[in-house]
Amino acid sequence: MATINPVQFIQQVRAEVSKVVWPTRREVLLTTVMVFLMAALTAVFFALVDLLIKTGLTSVLGYFG
C-alpha cells in the first residue's frame, strides 16, 4: 500500500469537500418537517390498523368464547 503525505491528504480532502453541494437552511427545514409529518402519518396508520385488528379479534373471541 502506498504511503500518502499528510499535507497532500489534507489537500485532497479539502478538494473533495469543496465539491459537496450543501443544502440550504430552507431545504433542511423542509426536509425535516416532511420527515416528521410522514412519521406522524405512519404512526396514525399503524394505530388504526392495530385498533382494527384488536376489534376484530375481540369480536371473534367473544363470539366463540
C-alpha positions in Angstrom: 0.0 0.0 0.0 1.4 3.4 -1.0 2.0 5.9 1.7 0.5 9.4 1.3 2.0 12.6 2.5 -0.3 14.1 5.3 -0.2 17.5 3.7 -1.3 16.0 0.3 -4.0 14.0 2.1 -5.4 17.2 3.7 -5.4 19.0 0.3 -7.2 16.1 -1.3 -9.8 16.1 1.5 -10.4 19.8 1.1 -10.7 19.5 -2.6 -13.4 16.8 -2.2 -15.3 18.7 0.5 -15.4 21.7 -1.8 -17.3 19.6 -4.4 -20.1 18.8 -2.0 -23.3 20.6 -2.6 -24.6 21.6 0.8 -28.3 22.0 1.3 -29.7 25.4 2.2 -31.3 26.1 5.6 -34.8 26.1 3.8 -34.1 22.7 2.3 -33.1 21.3 5.6 -36.1 22.7 7.4 -38.5 21.5 4.7 -37.0 18.0 4.7 -37.1 17.8 8.5 -40.8 18.9 8.5 -41.6 16.3 5.9 -39.9 13.5 7.9 -41.8 14.4 11.0 -45.1 14.6 9.0 -44.5 11.2 7.4 -43.6 9.7 10.8 -46.8 11.0 12.3 -48.9 9.7 9.4 -47.3 6.3 9.6 -47.9 6.2 13.4 -51.6 7.1 12.9 -52.0 4.5 10.2 -50.5 1.7 12.3 -52.5 2.8 15.3 -55.7 2.5 13.2 -54.7 -0.9 11.8 -53.9 -2.1 15.4 -57.3 -0.9 16.6 -59.0 -2.6 13.7 -57.2 -5.9 14.4 -57.9 -5.7 18.1 -61.6 -5.0 17.5 -61.8 -7.9 15.1 -60.1 -10.3 17.4 -62.1 -9.2 20.4 -65.4 -9.8 18.5 -64.3 -13.2 17.1 -63.1 -14.4 20.5 -66.2 -13.0 22.2 -68.3 -14.9 19.7 -66.6 -18.3 20.3 -65.8 -17.8 24.0 
